[in-house]
Amino acid sequence: MGDKNNNVFERIEKKYLLSEEKFNLLFQKIEPYMTIDKFGLHTICNIYYDTETFDLIRNSIEKPSYKEKFRLRSYGVPGEDSMVFLEIKKKYGRTVFKRRISLSLNEAEDYLERGIKPQKDSQILREIDYFIKLYNPIKKVFIAYDRVALFGKEDESLRITFDTDIRSRTHNLDLRKGDFGMAINNFSGYLMEIKTSASLPLWLARILSELEIYPDSFSKYGSVYKQGLINERLFEQSIHEELDEQQLISKLNSSTNRRNIKCLQAS
């Protein structure tokens, strides 16, 4: 059971930020009701596309009633002929709609970068084609994370995912290049998403209440975009103040963790 073989989704999604301690307590309590899917812990790699001026994510972080994102996704680091997914994700109110098609990485890149349409035709491809003509999206950021997904034993449409080690980069925007990247500022622990076609089952609502776990607003792409703005301001400030490299790294260190600094020094 898993999302990898599905191409159309309509469901309610809620996000929660968990500490390591809360994750361990919660996992222990939900285990009798949930089954880990056959893929176990796996890495998901994404390239997010946006307009030249980031219109999609800028609109999204304003929290409108309707928003949309477009990404190229792979499970693990793909090779030339690996299957990847082109996805449009739309959210209207509390409901999330996701439409996607599977293509080889070569086919996807031919389509996105050279305008060569895949031989397969479908309603979803036509929707993606309309989206591309409307926004003319380009590669903006790579985001990867490690995920474990579970589905309900009684209701398989109930899915809970836990994402950790969320990292990103704005260079080497090629899925083949690997899953390395900089950690997101001020994020540690786990991002949990509960995905369901109906309301939460009573047992799950009780567990969340007991552990005082409440929904939170968090966007991976949105967080990376905001982090980029912060770092850009720091670089501009460094030019104005004529800071040397070590002083700049010190300033960045105040807003990022040690792993981020190592990435900066290596780039």
Secondary structure, 3 states (H helix, E strand, C coil): CCCCCCCEEEEEEEEEEECHHHHHHHHHHHCCCEEECCCCCEEEEEEEEECCCCHHHHHHCCCCCEEEEEEEEEECCCCCCCEEEEEEEEEECCEEEEEEEEEEHHHHHHHHHHCCCCCCCCHHHHHHHHHHHHHCCEEEEEEEEEEEEEEECCCCCCEEEEEEEEEEECCCCCHHHCCCCEECCCCCCEEEEEEECCCCCHHHHHHHHHCCCCCCCCCHHHHHHHHHHHHHHHHHHHHHHCCCHHHHHHHHHCCCCHHHHHHHHHC
